[in-house]
Amino acid sequence: MKKLILPLAAFALSLTFYACDEAAGDDKNTAKEEKTEQTHDHNKKDKEKKEVPSIEIGAQPEGLRFNVFDTDGNESELMSYAGDNGLLVIFTCNTCPFVVAWEDRYNEVAAAAAEVGIGTVLLNSNEDFRDEDDSPEAMAQHAEELGYTMPYLIDTDHKIADDFGAKTTPHVFLFDAAGTLIYRGAIDDNYEFADKVEQPYLKNALAAAGAGETIDPETTKALGCSIKRLKK
C-alpha cells in the first residue's frame, strides 16, 4: 500500500508544479501582450502627435511671407515669386521615385501657370538630407540636368512645409493673387505614365483659375515620399 501511495503523491506534486508553471507562463504571455498593446498605442499616439494637417482651401498661410534661399544663397520672400494672379508652390526633392516619375511634367505645368499669370517655384524642404542628396550643390546640378524653367528654392528647416502642412514630394499648393489657397494635392492621377493621365488635376485647376471658374476638385490626395524633416 505504501508503495502505491508514494508514486501517487509524486504524480500529484508534479501536477501542482506543472499548473504553477503554466499559470506563470500565462502571466508572462499576458504581460507581453499588454506591453505590445501599450507600445502600439504609444507609436500610434506619437504618429498622431507628429502628423501635421495640411492647410485648408481658403487659407492664407503666413509661410508665403517666409524667406527662401536659392542654391547660390540669395534670400528672398516666397511670395515675391508670385505672378500677377498668384503662385504655384510644388514641394519636391532630388531623388524620391515619385518625383523622378513626375518631374518631367514640372516645366509643362509651369508653362500652363504662366499662361494665366501665375508664378511657379519648386521648394525643397528635405532639411534632414541637406548635407547629402538635397544639398544646394546637388539641387543646382539637378535643376540644370532637368532643365527647370522655374526657381528651385531651399525651405530652411522646413518652416514653410510645416506652415503649409506639406507632407510629400511632390505636394502641390496653388494660391491666388491674394495668397489664398485655391488648390492642394497632386499634379495628376498617374505618376507612372504621363501619356495615360486621365485627370490632369493641376492643369485643370490652373485653367479654371485663369477663367475665373470654380476649381473642381479643390483638393486631391498627394502621393509621394515623406518630406525629410529634422529629427527632434
C-alpha positions in Angstrom: 0.0 0.0 0.0 2.8 2.3 0.9 4.5 1.6 -2.5 1.3 2.7 -4.2 0.9 5.9 -2.2 4.3 7.2 -2.9 4.0 7.2 -6.7 0.5 8.8 -6.5 1.9 11.6 -4.2 4.8 12.3 -6.6 2.3 12.4 -9.5 0.1 14.8 -7.7 3.1 17.0 -6.8 4.2 17.1 -10.4 0.7 18.2 -11.5 0.9 21.0 -9.0 4.3 22.2 -10.3 3.0 21.9 -13.9 -0.1 24.0 -13.1 2.1 26.7 -11.4 4.5 26.8 -14.4 1.5 27.1 -16.9 0.0 29.9 -14.8 3.3 31.7 -14.7 3.6 31.3 -18.5 0.1 32.7 -18.9 1.0 35.7 -16.7 4.2 36.2 -18.8 2.2 36.0 -22.1 -0.4 38.4 -20.8 2.2 40.8 -19.6 3.9 40.5 -23.1 0.6 41.1 -24.9 -0.2 44.1 -22.7 3.3 45.6 -23.3 2.9 45.0 -27.1 -0.5 46.8 -27.0 1.0 49.7 -25.0 3.8 50.0 -27.5 1.4 50.0 -30.4 -0.8 52.7 -28.6 2.3 54.8 -27.9 3.5 54.6 -31.5 0.0 55.4 -32.7 -0.2 58.4 -30.4 3.4 59.5 -31.3 2.5 59.3 -35.1 -0.7 61.3 -34.5 1.2 63.9 -32.5 3.7 64.3 -35.3 1.1 64.4 -38.1 0.7 68.0 -39.3 -2.6 68.8 -41.0 -2.4 70.5 -44.4 -3.9 74.0 -44.7 -7.5 74.1 -45.9 -8.8 75.7 -49.1 -9.3 79.4 -48.4 -6.4 79.7 -46.0 -3.8 82.5 -46.3 -0.7 81.0 -44.6 2.0 83.1 -43.0 4.5 80.9 -44.8 4.0 82.8 -48.0 5.8 85.7 -46.3 8.7 83.5 -45.1 12.1 83.8 -46.8 13.6 81.2 -49.0 17.1 80.7 -50.5 18.2 79.9 -54.0 21.1 77.5 -54.5 23.6 80.4 -54.5 22.5 81.5 -51.1 20.4 84.5 -52.2 17.5 85.2 -49.9 14.0 86.5 -50.8 10.4 86.3 -49.7 8.5 83.3 -51.1 5.6 85.5 -52.3 8.0 87.6 -54.3 7.9 84.8 -56.9 4.2 85.2 -57.5 2.8 86.3 -60.8 0.0 88.9 -61.2 -2.6 86.2 -60.5 -0.9 84.0 -57.9 1.7 81.5 -57.0 2.1 77.7 -57.6 4.3 76.0 -55.0 5.5 72.4 -55.6 7.3 70.7 -52.8 9.9 68.5 -54.3 13.4 67.0 -53.9 16.1 65.3 -56.0 15.8 61.5 -55.5 12.3 60.5 -54.5 11.0 57.9 -57.0 7.6 59.7 -57.2 9.5 63.0 -58.0 11.6 61.2 -60.6 8.4 60.0 -62.2 6.6 63.3 -62.2 9.4 65.9 -62.6 9.4 65.8 -66.4 6.0 67.5 -66.1 7.1 70.4 -63.9 8.0 72.6 -66.9 4.7 71.8 -68.6 2.6 72.8 -65.6 4.8 75.9 -65.0 4.1 77.0 -68.6 0.3 76.5 -68.0 0.6 78.6 -64.9 2.5 81.3 -66.7 -0.3 81.5 -69.3 -2.7 82.6 -66.7 -0.4 84.9 -64.8 0.7 82.6 -62.0 4.3 82.2 -61.0 5.8 78.8 -60.1 8.5 77.7 -57.7 9.9 74.3 -56.6 10.6 74.1 -52.9 13.0 71.7 -51.3 12.2 71.1 -47.6 14.3 68.0 -47.1 16.4 69.5 -44.3 17.5 66.1 -43.0 19.1 65.4 -46.3 20.6 68.9 -46.7 24.2 67.7 -46.4 23.5 64.7 -48.8 21.2 64.3 -51.8 19.4 67.6 -51.3 22.4 69.9 -50.7 22.4 73.3 -52.6 25.0 72.0 -55.0 23.1 68.8 -55.7 19.9 70.9 -56.2 21.7 73.2 -58.7 23.0 70.2 -60.6 19.6 68.5 -60.6 17.9 71.7 -61.9 20.4 72.0 -64.7 20.1 68.4 -65.7 16.3 68.6 -65.8 16.3 72.0 -67.5 13.9 73.5 -64.9 12.4 76.7 -66.1 11.3 77.9 -62.6 13.3 78.7 -59.4 14.3 75.7 -57.3 14.5 77.0 -53.8 15.5 75.9 -50.3 13.0 75.9 -47.4 15.4 76.1 -44.5 14.4 74.0 -41.5 11.2 73.1 -43.5 9.5 76.1 -41.9 7.2 76.7 -44.9 6.4 72.9 -45.3 5.4 72.9 -41.6 3.3 76.1 -42.0 1.5 74.7 -45.1 1.3 71.2 -43.7 3.1 69.8 -46.7 3.5 66.1 -46.4 5.1 64.6 -49.5 7.3 65.2 -52.5 5.7 66.2 -54.7 2.9 68.1 -52.9 1.2 71.0 -54.8 -0.2 74.2 -53.3 -1.8 76.8 -55.6 -2.6 80.3 -54.4 -4.4 83.2 -56.0 -3.1 86.8 -56.1 -4.3 87.5 -52.5 -2.3 84.5 -51.2 -5.5 82.4 -50.7 -5.2 78.6 -51.2 -7.3 77.5 -54.2 -6.0 74.0 -54.9 -4.0 71.5 -53.0 -2.8 67.9 -53.8 -1.4 66.0 -56.7 -0.3 67.1 -60.2 -2.4 64.4 -61.9 -3.8 60.9 -61.5 -0.9 58.9 -63.0 2.7 59.4 -61.8 4.0 56.5 -63.7 2.8 57.3 -67.3 2.2 60.8 -68.5 0.5 59.6 -71.6 -2.0 57.7 -69.5 -3.2 60.6 -67.3 -6.9 60.8 -67.2 -7.3 63.6 -64.7 -4.7 66.5 -65.0 -5.8 68.0 -61.7 -3.3 70.8 -61.6 -3.7 71.9 -65.2 -7.5 71.9 -64.7 -7.2 74.0 -61.6 -4.9 76.5 -63.4 -7.3 76.7 -66.3 -10.3 77.2 -64.0 -8.4 79.9 -62.0 -7.5 81.7 -65.2 -11.1 81.7 -66.4 -12.5 82.7 -63.0 -14.3 79.4 -62.7 -14.8 77.1 -59.7 -12.0 74.6 -59.3 -13.2 71.1 -59.0 -11.8 69.2 -57.3 -10.1 71.7 -55.0 -8.2 69.0 -53.2 -6.7 65.7 -54.2 -4.6 63.1 -52.4 -0.8 63.9 -52.6 1.2 60.8 -53.4 4.9 60.7 -52.8 7.8 60.3 -50.4 7.6 61.9 -47.0 9.4 65.2 -46.6 12.6 64.5 -44.7 12.2 66.7 -41.7 14.9 67.1 -39.0 14.5 64.5 -36.2 13.6 66.2 -32.9 
